[in-house]
Each structure stands twice: as C-alpha cells, then as structure tokens.
C-alpha cells in the first residue's frame, strides 16, 4: 500500500506534520500586524531632476489615469489611452503594496519558540512523509 504522495513515507507523518504546520503558520501569521499609510497625499515615488527633488503622490498618479480613461472612452483602440490607464493602475497597485508595513506583536520567547517549533517541525514531518522509506 502506498502512503502519502504515492511513496512509502507514511500517512501518519503526513497528517501530523500537516496539522502542526497549519497550526504553527496560522499562529505566526495571526501575530503579524499589517498597517498602511496609503492615501491621496502619500508619497509613492520620488526622483531627482533639474537640481530638485520631486515626489509623486497617489493623487498625481490619478491624473494620467483620468486622461487614459478619457482616451479609451473616446477611441477604444487608442494605444496611448490603454498605456496611460494600465500604467496608472500598475503604479497604484505597486504604491499600495510598497506602503504596507508589517510588525510583529509583542510576545514571550516561549510563544515564539512554540510557533516556530510547530511551523518548522510540522514542515519537516510533512516533507519526510513524501520521501520513500526502504523497508527491508
């Protein structure tokens, strides 16, 4: 009889590892706080030109977006309209993602060690179950 993954590694290691891994990674991800400072005045990109420093905010990214939408509605085959629209959407998504901050909540060393042992130990057992074991 074949075990987990079609190998003789054992289904007991598979399920124990899977439960430990899911519990550990759930506890790890639930202890991370995610915040963002994204808004219409948030600085997304900055560049230096002509002896000065200029910042593009999320509000200024909407200007080419509006022109692009206008061009697309005027002529659906307008390549510059689609370029402005898609470029602005990509810039906004990139700006939102780059403005995200992750922080770890305060916890004791025991809590952190428990989370890491569950997550990494479960991953090890899970991967061990997918390996063939010679039984002679």
N, C-alpha and C positions, 0 to 999 in steps of 0.2 A: 504494500500500500504506500502511495506517495504522500508526503507531508506537505508543508507549506511551500508554495511556489513550485510544486512538482518535484521537489527534492526530498531526501530522507532526513531533513533537518529537524523536523518535529513541529507538530502543530501547537504543542503546549508552550514552547518558547515563543512561537509566533503570537499567540493571544496574550500571554503575559507581557511580552515586550510591547505589543500594540497598546494594551491598557496603560502600562507605565508611561510609554512615550506620549500618548494622548493626554494623560493627566499632567505630566510634567510640562509639556509645551502649553497646555491650557493655563496652568498656574503661572508660567513665565510670561505669556502674552497678556494675561489679565493683570499683571503687576506693572505693566508699562502704561504710562500716561501719555496721550498724544494731544498736543496743542498746536495752534497755528496763529500767525499774526497776519493772515491774508485779509486784505481789504482793498478798497479802491485807491487808497493812498500808500499802500505797501510798496516798497522798492523791490522790484523783481530783478532788474538787470541794471548794471552800471557800466559806463565806458568813459574813457578819457579821449577828448578830441579838441583840437584848436586851443590848447592850453587850459582847458577847464574839465571839470568832472560832471558828467551828466547821468542822471538816473531815470530809467523808465519805470513808471509805476503801472499797476494793473489797470488803472484808468486810461493811461495813454495807449495801452495795448488795444483798448476797445475802439480807438479812432480808426486804425486800418481795418478792423473788423466791420465797422459800420460802412466804410467805403466798399469793402469787398461784398458785403450783403447787398448793397445798392447796385453794384455792377452785376452781380449774379441775378438779381431780380429783373434788371433791365435787359440783360442778354445772358441766358443760361449757358452759353458756350464761351463766355469770357474767361480766358485763361488767367488773366491778371486778377479778376474778381475771385476766382476759386483759389488762387495762390494767396491773396490777402486774407480771405476767410479762413482757409485751413492753417495758414501760418499763424494767424492770431489765435486760433483755437489751440494749436500746439503750444504756443508761447504761454497762454493762460494756464493750461494743464501743467506745463513744466513749472510755472511760477507757483502754483498751488502746492505741488509736490515738494518743491525746494523750500517752501516756507514752513513745512511741517517740522515740529520739534518733538523728539521723543525723550522722556525722562522716566527713570526707574523710581518707583515709590520706595519709601523707607521701609526696610525690613531687617530682621535679625539675620545673623550669619547662618543660624540653623535653618531658617526658612529658605534662604538662598541655596544652601547645600542640599536640602531636601528636593527643591525644584530641579537642581542640576543633576542629582543622582537619578531622579525619576526620568527626566528627559533623556539624558545621555545613556544611562543604563538600559532604559527601555529601547532606545535606538540600537544599542549593541545586541540585545537579545533578539530584537526583530530581525536584524541583519544576519545574526547567527542562525536563525531558523531557515533562512533562504539558502544556506550553504549545505552542500551534500556532506553527510557524515558516513564514512565507511564503517559498516557493522560486520566484522568478521569473527 
